[in-house]
Amino acid sequence: MWRQDYQFELPESLIARRPPVVRGDSRLMSLPGERGAPEILPFERLIDAFRGDEVLVLNDTRVIPARVRGRKASGGAVELFVVDLLGTDVERGEAPEAFAGPRRVEALLRGKRLSPGTRLVLPGADDAVVVGPHGEGTFAVDLTLPGIGDVFAWLEAVGEMPLPPYLDRPADEADRTRYQTVFARAPGAVAAPTAGLHFTDALLDALRAKGVAVTTITLHVGLGTFLPVRVDDLDAHVMHEERYDVPLSTRAALASGRPVVAVGTTVVRALESFARDPEARSTRIFIRPGFEFRIVDGLVTNFHLPESTLLMLVGAFAGRERVLDAYARAVQAQMRFFSYGDAMLLRRPGGRWT
């Protein structure tokens, strides 16, 4: 399979650079499980697709306002983009008294002559020092923060939301709520699980009232979700790593034998990785045509970038040709694409959900 097999033409005008005025006021393209033309409906009609015996799985990760603008102590603008926490952090469950000294983070840095030992002046921080390179393009930075040094609380106070590069605009105040799902709980993502942006509390309550078991996983979406596939032969592509957690309540729901509907590709990755190793906490799984799905029967997802691993996952789930045909129909119908765009509902051929 080749990267070019997932190319399609998309007019620039169909990239949704802002969310709809009202959350959930978007469109849904519904594909039947086997044959038949897709149907385009208001997103709220999603509820009609459910019988009431399904398990709906959401990703409850919370996007952190990861971008902080400041300057070097010696002068010159700098931008810090926090990617991850390193060393001692709240994710290890340590008590507040354990937070002595600086918090170390992994971050992208933008600025001139940023070398180990460079001191940064950042809003709300007592001190910030570049430690050195940490990964491909990232640096370790030691932050000295007030109080117990809660990095997430600091970012909430001073940071900006990290919008995807294809939106081509700075984040504004509205993005703090609209680039966040209504069920976001666990901070750590630098990109939203965008299929979940369409859901409202009222729609989730209506699904529960119908009998649908609504449950969650946590997968912190990282920068790798935006990395392009740089090789032509997909066998040579190496996926980025993402951490995830499948809680006991969700494991019990999955074991019930009810059809499973995933909200977003992040949920698919977590659930299918869990199916292969229930003890794992991270994954590099690359889902493309030929993949054997073990858990997921239905998928709610947005429209994805050409030649992206996310589009390849959707092609593996519902069939490459069917998906690309649906994308062509979506373009013709002037549907909105990418993070703030419209959604698709797909059923896996041969799955438990028909």
Kinemage of the C-alpha trace (Angstrom):
@kinemage 1
@onewidth
@group {chain A} dominant
@subgroup {mainchain}
@vectorlist {calphas} color= white
{ca met a 1} P 0.000 0.000 0.000
{ca trp a 2} L 1.272 3.440 -0.939
{ca arg a 3} L 0.892 6.883 0.613
{ca gln a 4} L -0.408 8.275 -2.687
{ca asp a 5} L -3.358 5.868 -2.493
{ca tyr a 6} L -4.843 8.272 0.074
{ca gln a 7} L -4.661 11.488 -1.908
{ca phe a 8} L -7.764 13.540 -2.670
{ca glu a 9} L -8.498 17.059 -3.886
{ca leu a 10} L -9.819 19.469 -1.271
{ca pro a 11} L -10.724 23.105 -2.009
{ca glu a 12} L -9.151 25.473 0.513
{ca ser a 13} L -12.582 26.968 1.168
{ca leu a 14} L -13.803 23.726 2.794
{ca ile a 15} L -11.252 23.801 5.636
{ca ala a 16} L -13.274 24.795 8.721
{ca arg a 17} L -11.117 27.409 10.436
{ca arg a 18} L -13.668 28.153 13.146
{ca pro a 19} L -16.292 26.007 14.880
{ca pro a 20} L -20.004 26.384 14.169
{ca val a 21} L -21.687 29.123 16.188
{ca val a 22} L -23.494 26.514 18.297
{ca arg a 23} L -21.765 23.300 19.398
{ca gly a 24} L -23.238 20.338 17.568
{ca asp a 25} L -24.662 22.467 14.763
{ca ser a 26} L -22.746 20.457 12.173
{ca arg a 27} L -23.485 17.808 9.588
{ca leu a 28} L -23.026 14.059 9.672
{ca met a 29} L -22.328 11.799 6.704
{ca ser a 30} L -23.608 8.324 7.551
{ca leu a 31} L -22.225 5.319 5.655
{ca pro a 32} L -24.091 2.017 5.783
{ca gly a 33} L -22.183 -1.085 6.806
{ca glu a 34} L -22.010 -2.802 3.430
{ca arg a 35} L -23.537 -1.079 0.419
{ca gly a 36} L -25.605 1.945 -0.388
{ca ala a 37} L -24.998 5.632 -0.798
{ca pro a 38} L -24.023 7.784 2.169
{ca glu a 39} L -26.674 9.987 3.750
{ca ile a 40} L -26.013 13.538 4.975
{ca leu a 41} L -27.933 14.542 8.099
{ca pro a 42} L -27.783 17.068 10.957
{ca phe a 43} L -25.325 15.738 13.546
{ca glu a 44} L -28.045 15.499 16.208
{ca arg a 45} L -29.645 12.740 14.099
{ca leu a 46} L -26.752 10.521 15.174
{ca ile a 47} L -29.046 9.234 17.899
{ca asp a 48} L -31.264 7.586 15.263
{ca ala a 49} L -28.422 5.194 14.349
{ca phe a 50} L -28.389 3.664 17.861
{ca arg a 51} L -30.667 0.803 18.931
{ca gly a 52} L -29.809 1.242 22.613
{ca asp a 53} L -27.666 -1.865 23.156
{ca glu a 54} L -24.374 -0.246 22.155
{ca val a 55} L -21.298 0.892 24.090
{ca leu a 56} L -20.215 4.409 23.083
{ca val a 57} L -16.578 5.140 23.969
{ca leu a 58} L -15.282 8.713 24.309
{ca asn a 59} L -11.760 10.055 24.833
{ca asp a 60} L -11.853 12.235 27.968
{ca thr a 61} L -8.418 13.803 27.489
{ca arg a 62} L -8.247 17.548 28.088
{ca val a 63} L -6.288 19.884 25.824
{ca ile a 64} L -3.748 21.955 27.724
{ca pro a 65} L -3.093 25.589 26.705
{ca ala a 66} L 0.408 24.480 25.760
{ca arg a 67} L 1.766 27.621 24.068
{ca val a 68} L 3.480 30.259 26.250
{ca arg a 69} L 5.110 33.398 24.867
{ca gly a 70} L 7.990 35.096 26.668
{ca arg a 71} L 11.558 36.232 26.144
{ca lys a 72} L 15.116 35.233 26.880
{ca ala a 73} L 16.653 36.776 29.967
{ca ser a 74} L 19.268 38.267 27.636
{ca gly a 75} L 16.575 39.644 25.304
{ca gly a 76} L 14.739 38.324 22.271
{ca ala a 77} L 11.296 36.781 21.909
{ca val a 78} L 10.794 33.106 22.658
{ca glu a 79} L 7.891 30.690 22.500
{ca leu a 80} L 7.564 27.593 24.672
{ca phe a 81} L 5.204 24.815 23.541
{ca val a 82} L 4.845 22.191 26.285
{ca val a 83} L 4.580 18.686 24.829
{ca asp a 84} L 4.898 16.507 27.935
{ca leu a 85} L 5.812 16.423 31.607
{ca leu a 86} L 9.081 14.743 32.555
{ca gly a 87} L 10.228 13.253 35.846
{ca thr a 88} L 8.077 13.945 38.895
{ca asp a 89} L 4.558 15.003 37.924
{ca val a 90} L 0.936 14.668 38.957
{ca glu a 91} L 0.428 11.761 36.555
{ca arg a 92} L 2.520 9.612 38.894
{ca gly a 93} L 0.023 10.274 41.680
{ca glu a 94} L 2.628 11.806 43.979
{ca ala a 95} L 1.522 13.999 46.858
{ca pro a 96} L 1.912 17.799 46.602
{ca glu a 97} L 4.749 17.779 49.164
{ca ala a 98} L 6.801 15.771 46.640
{ca phe a 99} L 6.977 18.834 44.371
{ca ala a 100} L 10.231 20.354 45.583
{ca gly a 101} L 12.317 22.235 43.036
{ca pro a 102} L 11.675 22.855 39.350
{ca arg a 103} L 9.268 20.907 37.158
{ca arg a 104} L 10.915 19.493 34.044
{ca val a 105} L 8.913 19.552 30.812
{ca glu a 106} L 9.511 18.506 27.232
{ca ala a 107} L 8.840 21.424 24.920
{ca leu a 108} L 9.235 22.811 21.455
{ca leu a 109} L 11.116 26.112 21.550
{ca arg a 110} L 10.991 28.934 19.064
{ca gly a 111} L 13.598 31.677 19.266
{ca lys a 112} L 17.196 32.480 18.377
{ca arg a 113} L 20.290 30.941 19.990
{ca leu a 114} L 18.535 28.716 22.509
{ca ser a 115} L 21.237 26.531 24.037
{ca pro a 116} L 21.587 24.603 27.310
{ca gly a 117} L 21.679 27.027 30.207
{ca thr a 118} L 19.632 29.726 28.460
{ca arg a 119} L 17.311 31.406 30.945
{ca leu a 120} L 13.788 32.277 29.859
{ca val a 121} L 11.430 34.901 31.271
{ca leu a 122} L 7.909 33.455 31.106
{ca pro a 123} L 4.695 34.937 32.556
{ca gly a 124} L 3.794 33.493 35.951
{ca ala a 125} L 7.052 31.507 36.272
{ca asp a 126} L 9.716 32.261 38.863
{ca asp a 127} L 12.410 30.825 36.599
{ca ala a 128} L 12.858 28.771 33.427
{ca val a 129} L 16.085 27.193 32.152
{ca val a 130} L 16.774 25.271 28.940
{ca val a 131} L 18.390 21.966 29.989
{ca gly a 132} L 19.180 20.601 26.539
{ca pro a 133} L 17.776 18.569 23.639
{ca his a 134} L 15.328 15.872 24.659
{ca gly a 135} L 13.970 14.385 21.453
{ca glu a 136} L 13.628 15.098 17.765
{ca gly a 137} L 13.138 18.869 17.732
{ca thr a 138} L 12.242 19.164 21.429
{ca phe a 139} L 14.069 20.374 24.542
{ca ala a 140} L 13.947 19.637 28.246
{ca val a 141} L 13.164 22.810 30.205
{ca asp a 142} L 13.182 23.243 33.980
{ca leu a 143} L 10.335 25.440 35.240
{ca thr a 144} L 10.273 26.925 38.732
{ca leu a 145} L 6.661 27.786 39.447
{ca pro a 146} L 4.852 29.301 42.433
{ca gly a 147} L 3.296 27.063 45.081
{ca ile a 148} L 3.546 23.332 44.388
{ca gly a 149} L 4.607 23.936 40.803
{ca asp a 150} L 1.518 22.561 39.063
{ca val a 151} L 2.413 22.812 35.361
{ca phe a 152} L -1.167 22.303 34.195
{ca ala a 153} L -2.497 25.055 36.491
{ca trp a 154} L 0.268 27.384 35.265
{ca leu a 155} L -0.585 26.694 31.627
{ca glu a 156} L -4.285 27.290 32.278
{ca ala a 157} L -3.360 30.708 33.690
{ca val a 158} L -0.865 31.899 31.064
{ca gly a 159} L -0.975 29.592 28.032
{ca glu a 160} L -2.703 29.689 24.656
{ca met a 161} L -4.628 26.802 23.075
{ca pro a 162} L -2.508 24.870 20.526
{ca leu a 163} L -4.608 24.987 17.366
{ca pro a 164} L -3.603 22.717 14.460
{ca pro a 165} L -1.270 24.395 11.941
{ca tyr a 166} L -3.747 24.033 9.068
{ca leu a 167} L -6.182 26.412 10.791
{ca asp a 168} L -3.625 29.111 10.007
{ca arg a 169} L -4.727 31.580 12.687
{ca pro a 170} L -3.883 32.418 16.292
{ca ala a 171} L -6.061 30.978 19.038
{ca asp a 172} L -8.658 33.278 20.571
{ca glu a 173} L -10.652 33.158 23.790
{ca ala a 174} L -13.475 31.141 22.205
{ca asp a 175} L -11.042 28.327 21.397
{ca arg a 176} L -10.519 27.692 25.118
{ca thr a 177} L -13.967 26.130 25.257
{ca arg a 178} L -14.698 25.179 21.648
{ca tyr a 179} L -11.408 23.292 21.088
{ca gln a 180} L -12.319 21.191 24.111
{ca thr a 181} L -14.947 18.460 24.408
{ca val a 182} L -17.750 18.820 26.946
{ca phe a 183} L -16.505 15.619 28.615
{ca ala a 184} L -12.795 16.601 28.786
{ca arg a 185} L -11.391 15.589 32.173
{ca ala a 186} L -7.728 14.492 32.182
{ca pro a 187} L -5.238 17.223 31.144
{ca gly a 188} L -2.368 16.253 28.869
{ca ala a 189} L -3.326 16.567 25.187
{ca val a 190} L -1.868 19.129 22.783
{ca ala a 191} L -4.616 18.455 20.229
{ca ala a 192} L -8.311 17.765 20.713
{ca pro a 193} L -9.974 14.425 19.953
{ca thr a 194} L -11.986 16.342 17.389
{ca ala a 195} L -14.806 13.865 16.722
{ca gly a 196} L -15.901 14.541 20.290
{ca leu a 197} L -16.279 18.286 19.670
{ca his a 198} L -19.712 17.702 18.100
{ca phe a 199} L -21.229 16.135 21.224
{ca thr a 200} L -23.316 18.133 23.665
{ca asp a 201} L -24.417 17.151 27.153
{ca ala a 202} L -28.003 16.953 25.869
{ca leu a 203} L -27.081 14.502 23.095
{ca leu a 204} L -25.101 12.300 25.486
{ca asp a 205} L -28.024 12.308 27.953
{ca ala a 206} L -30.392 11.314 25.131
{ca leu a 207} L -28.122 8.414 24.172
{ca arg a 208} L -27.998 7.226 27.787
{ca ala a 209} L -31.775 7.500 28.034
{ca lys a 210} L -32.034 5.264 24.967
{ca gly a 211} L -29.981 2.599 26.718
{ca val a 212} L -26.525 3.298 25.271
{ca ala a 213} L -23.671 2.707 27.728
{ca val a 214} L -21.472 5.832 27.512
{ca thr a 215} L -17.950 5.256 28.788
{ca thr a 216} L -14.431 6.625 28.311
{ca ile a 217} L -10.770 5.972 27.671
{ca thr a 218} L -7.954 8.497 28.041
{ca leu a 219} L -5.423 8.987 25.258
{ca his a 220} L -3.389 12.190 25.337
{ca val a 221} L -3.173 13.338 21.721
{ca gly a 222} L 0.383 14.425 20.934
{ca leu a 223} L 2.092 16.394 18.195
{ca gly a 224} L 2.660 13.154 16.325
{ca thr a 225} L -0.940 13.239 15.165
{ca phe a 226} L 0.068 16.072 12.791
{ca leu a 227} L 3.245 14.429 11.506
{ca pro a 228} L 3.005 13.689 7.775
{ca val a 229} L 3.809 10.299 6.307
{ca arg a 230} L 7.192 10.950 4.677
{ca val a 231} L 7.719 7.585 2.962
{ca asp a 232} L 5.902 6.316 -0.106
{ca asp a 233} L 5.765 2.683 1.026
{ca leu a 234} L 3.530 2.469 4.115
{ca asp a 235} L 5.425 -0.601 5.330
{ca ala a 236} L 8.353 1.741 6.031
{ca his a 237} L 6.359 4.231 8.119
{ca val a 238} L 6.981 4.300 11.898
{ca met a 239} L 4.059 5.551 13.991
{ca his a 240} L 4.437 8.022 16.843
{ca glu a 241} L 3.861 6.750 20.380
{ca glu a 242} L 0.832 7.756 22.456
{ca arg a 243} L -0.049 6.940 26.081
{ca tyr a 244} L -3.517 5.721 26.951
{ca asp a 245} L -5.594 4.241 29.742
{ca val a 246} L -8.655 1.962 29.573
{ca pro a 247} L -10.348 2.154 33.020
{ca leu a 248} L -11.985 -0.815 34.712
{ca ser a 249} L -15.513 0.464 34.020
{ca thr a 250} L -14.789 0.586 30.293
{ca arg a 251} L -13.165 -2.853 30.365
{ca ala a 252} L -16.347 -4.232 31.909
{ca ala a 253} L -18.496 -2.577 29.245
{ca leu a 254} L -16.290 -3.984 26.480
{ca ala a 255} L -16.612 -7.474 27.974
{ca ser a 256} L -20.419 -7.300 27.790
{ca gly a 257} L -20.461 -8.327 24.135
{ca arg a 258} L -22.459 -5.262 23.107
{ca pro a 259} L -21.508 -3.473 19.833
{ca val a 260} L -18.776 -0.888 20.409
{ca val a 261} L -18.907 2.544 18.767
{ca ala a 262} L -15.733 4.637 19.039
{ca val a 263} L -15.808 8.427 18.978
{ca gly a 264} L -12.633 9.320 17.124
{ca thr a 265} L -9.538 7.610 15.798
{ca thr a 266} L -7.788 8.026 19.169
{ca val a 267} L -10.397 5.764 20.756
{ca val a 268} L -9.924 3.194 17.985
{ca arg a 269} L -6.165 3.171 18.550
{ca ala a 270} L -6.571 2.761 22.317
{ca leu a 271} L -9.209 0.028 22.123
{ca glu a 272} L -7.512 -2.024 19.417
{ca ser a 273} L -4.181 -1.726 21.248
{ca phe a 274} L -5.890 -2.825 24.470
{ca ala a 275} L -7.363 -5.833 22.640
{ca arg a 276} L -3.834 -6.953 21.759
{ca asp a 277} L -2.244 -6.274 25.153
{ca pro a 278} L -4.535 -5.404 28.096
{ca glu a 279} L -1.529 -4.496 30.253
{ca ala a 280} L 0.008 -1.964 27.838
{ca arg a 281} L -0.176 1.767 28.512
{ca ser a 282} L 1.217 3.138 25.250
{ca thr a 283} L 0.915 2.292 21.586
{ca arg a 284} L 2.566 2.744 18.204
{ca ile a 285} L -0.135 0.788 16.400
{ca phe a 286} L -0.472 1.646 12.691
{ca ile a 287} L -3.959 0.824 11.463
{ca arg a 288} L -4.169 0.553 7.684
{ca pro a 289} L -5.907 -1.769 5.176
{ca gly a 290} L -5.437 -5.397 6.132
{ca phe a 291} L -5.741 -4.633 9.847
{ca glu a 292} L -7.917 -7.050 11.846
{ca phe a 293} L -10.323 -5.156 14.099
{ca arg a 294} L -11.127 -6.992 17.332
{ca ile a 295} L -13.304 -4.560 19.280
{ca val a 296} L -14.615 -1.555 17.354
{ca asp a 297} L -17.818 -1.958 15.308
{ca gly a 298} L -18.765 1.666 14.627
{ca leu a 299} L -16.836 4.915 14.301
{ca val a 300} L -17.703 8.602 14.555
{ca thr a 301} L -14.879 10.654 13.069
{ca asn a 302} L -14.126 13.933 11.315
{ca phe a 303} L -12.819 14.309 7.759
{ca his a 304} L -9.029 13.956 7.733
{ca leu a 305} L -6.006 15.273 5.860
{ca pro a 306} L -4.961 13.690 2.557
{ca glu a 307} L -2.260 10.994 2.902
{ca ser a 308} L -2.594 11.010 6.707
{ca thr a 309} L -2.458 7.973 8.997
{ca leu a 310} L -5.907 8.973 10.276
{ca leu a 311} L -7.392 8.666 6.789
{ca met a 312} L -5.613 5.324 6.419
{ca leu a 313} L -7.234 4.124 9.650
{ca val a 314} L -10.685 5.100 8.379
{ca gly a 315} L -9.927 3.366 5.069
{ca ala a 316} L -8.969 0.206 6.942
{ca phe a 317} L -12.209 0.386 8.925
{ca ala a 318} L -14.729 0.915 6.121
{ca gly a 319} L -12.786 0.233 2.905
{ca arg a 320} L -10.415 2.615 1.121
{ca glu a 321} L -12.466 3.021 -2.054
{ca arg a 322} L -15.726 3.544 -0.149
{ca val a 323} L -14.123 6.145 2.075
{ca leu a 324} L -12.499 8.070 -0.778
{ca asp a 325} L -15.799 7.996 -2.663
{ca ala a 326} L -17.513 9.366 0.458
{ca tyr a 327} L -14.894 12.115 0.682
{ca ala a 328} L -15.577 13.085 -2.932
{ca arg a 329} L -19.301 13.266 -2.122
{ca ala a 330} L -18.526 15.370 0.952
{ca val a 331} L -16.558 17.838 -1.167
{ca gln a 332} L -19.419 18.005 -3.653
{ca ala a 333} L -21.865 18.659 -0.795
{ca gln a 334} L -19.617 21.445 0.572
{ca met a 335} L -19.122 19.706 3.904
{ca arg a 336} L -16.558 21.185 6.304
{ca phe a 337} L -13.220 19.420 6.809
{ca phe a 338} L -10.694 18.806 9.606
{ca ser a 339} L -10.758 19.700 13.312
{ca tyr a 340} L -13.693 22.124 13.372
{ca gly a 341} L -15.424 20.435 10.439
{ca asp a 342} L -18.316 18.031 9.973
{ca ala a 343} L -18.360 14.336 10.892
{ca met a 344} L -18.783 10.851 9.465
{ca leu a 345} L -20.492 7.795 10.946
{ca leu a 346} L -19.128 4.469 9.715
{ca arg a 347} L -20.048 0.869 10.408
{ca arg a 348} L -17.419 -1.830 10.020
{ca pro a 349} L -18.416 -4.362 7.363
{ca gly a 350} L -19.035 -7.664 9.122
{ca gly a 351} L -19.117 -6.037 12.556
{ca arg a 352} L -21.737 -6.424 15.301
{ca trp a 353} L -23.351 -3.070 14.560
{ca thr a 354} L -25.609 -2.998 11.486
